[in-house]
Structure formats: structure tokens, C-alpha cells
Amino acid sequence: MATIKDVAEKAGVTVTTVSRVLNNRGYISDATRNKVRLAMEELQYQPNEIARSLMRKRSMMLGLIVPTIAHPFFGQWAYSLETHASARGYKILLCNSRLDEAKEKDYIDMLKSNRVDGIIMGSHTIDVREYIHLGKPIVTFDRRIEAIPCVSSDNYQGGVLAAEHLAAKGCRSIAHICGNLKLDMLGNRRTEGFVDSLRKYGLEPIVVQLGADAFDPAEHEQVVGSLLSEHPEVDGLFVSSDMIAYQVMKVCAAKGIRIPEQLQLIGYDDIPISEWITPGLTTIKQPIEEMSRLAFNIIEKLIEGEGAELPLEHVLPVRLIERQTTRQPGLLG
């Protein structure tokens, strides 16, 4: 079995140079880097990850906890985070908590035992003290926890943009479907911004909350069906995710409600399928690529011991993407 010394001799460099290439440390010319990698391939050299980890006192692994990887938004977020982490030599341990407190606690214990260098937390089930006392670098996504940096989009402004758009399109009987407002999530600010903005127009929206599992499509369909049956007068609807909006479109098709002629609809997230479906979904776009890049940059700074001066809140702007589920200007009566 080839050793690091064999690689150095074949590449005509020092063992230190090979080590720098393996650990992506210090300046190494592209020519030297390529020589080392070619020697590794020819010798079929496999670096000892455990030894490397002990040497640099890091595992080069990050834990990522999401509520459900089945949701396209979190799948896209995990993909983007992994891309940034991989470019810097990190591996991702993906944990799918499915809003199960016991499962999330098991994942926390697993991440500690695997000596991850840091955790990016996108779930929100267990007591926040579990995270505060972990003793590891942590970045949260869309949830504020004392003394832990948080990355989010401007949820309040997202609600304001949705309200202003529906009001400008002539909607006067407006409803909103959101997650459970009792949960301590920054996403609740979408509802606050939406309601506050509509009240400035003298409008009071119907607000319907989902249950504890905000990712259950069956519940989405049931809630949407009940809302439209009990309030057939609703002509504008803002929902807190694109996935809920798809259920609205399904229910409306079954009930013979035409979108946007009878009901104008706005989602949230702007996951790719929102542009592909017919009619295209008007939605609030979260800057997911920028959010994932920022989350990784923060966790890396914390791991490097450079996060003392970092602010705790990092809020990125959102924007409204208008498509066919809200009436076009030429269709206004």
C-alpha cells in the first residue's frame, strides 16, 4: 500500500508539499498540485482520513439538520450547502429530523460522537438549550437562538410584498394560510408583514394556521378545501410555501375555481417547479443560493475561531416574482 512518502518521491516534491495539497493549505502552484494528484492516482494512494483528522484536530465534517429532505426547498438548500462545503474540503452529514424531537436528539448525539466541526441547524423541534450547550460552532436557519448566528430571508418584507401585490390587483376578500404561529420561527414574520400591510388598506385577512406538521400535503389539501368551502368569497390567497400553493391549485381545479380569474394566488420560496407549472406561480423568492453560501461562510469562520465580531442576525432581501396566478395588468376590471 502506497504511503505519503511514496507519493512525494514519485511527484518529486517533499512530504510537506503533499500534505499541503491533501489539506488544501498554503500556496501550491497548479503545476505542483497536478503532479501530486497524478502521482496519487498512479499509486492508487488513499489518504488516512482518521490520521489527517487527528493531525489537524478537525474532522472536516459538518452536520446539517433539516425538517424534511422531501421538501424541495430544503433539498435545494442542502444541495447548495454541500456544494460550498465540498469546495472547501468539508463533507456533510445530512440529518432529516422530520419534526420528531426524539429523532432530532438522536441526530445531535450522533453528530457529537462523529466529532463534526460544526452544525448548521434548519430544524426547530428540540429545546433550544440543547443547541446552546453543545459547545460546537452552530449556525441556525430561519430561527433565532440566543448567542447563535442566524441566516434568514426578510420574512416580514415577503409578507408585505404579497399583501401589496394582492391589494394592487384588486383583491378585497383575502386569506392567508401559514404554519403554526405558536412555534418560535422567523417564518411567522411573513404573516405579521402580510396582516400589517393589508390593515393599512383597511382589509382584514382570514388567517388559517396549519397543525404541528406544516409539511403534510394531505393536511394542506384538507385545510385549503375547508377554507374555500367556508369562504367562497375569497378572491386573493397568500400561502407560506409554494408546496401549499400547489395544493390550492389542485383543490381549485376540482372545485371549478379559475385561477387567476376568480382567485389570485401567491406562494413563497420560488422553488424551480413554480416556474414550470401552468399557470406559473406568482411567489416570493428566497435567495437560497446566497443564504446557503452565507451560512457556510459563517460556520467556517466560527470553526476557524474568527467569528467573535460576526453579527448574530444575517437577513437577506426577498423579491416578488409575478407569474400567471395573479391577474396581469391587462385583465384588471
Order of alpha helices (4+ residues) and beta strands (2+ residues): alpha-alpha-alpha-alpha-beta-alpha-beta-alpha-beta-alpha-beta-beta-alpha-beta-alpha-beta-alpha-beta-alpha-beta-alpha-beta-alpha-beta-beta
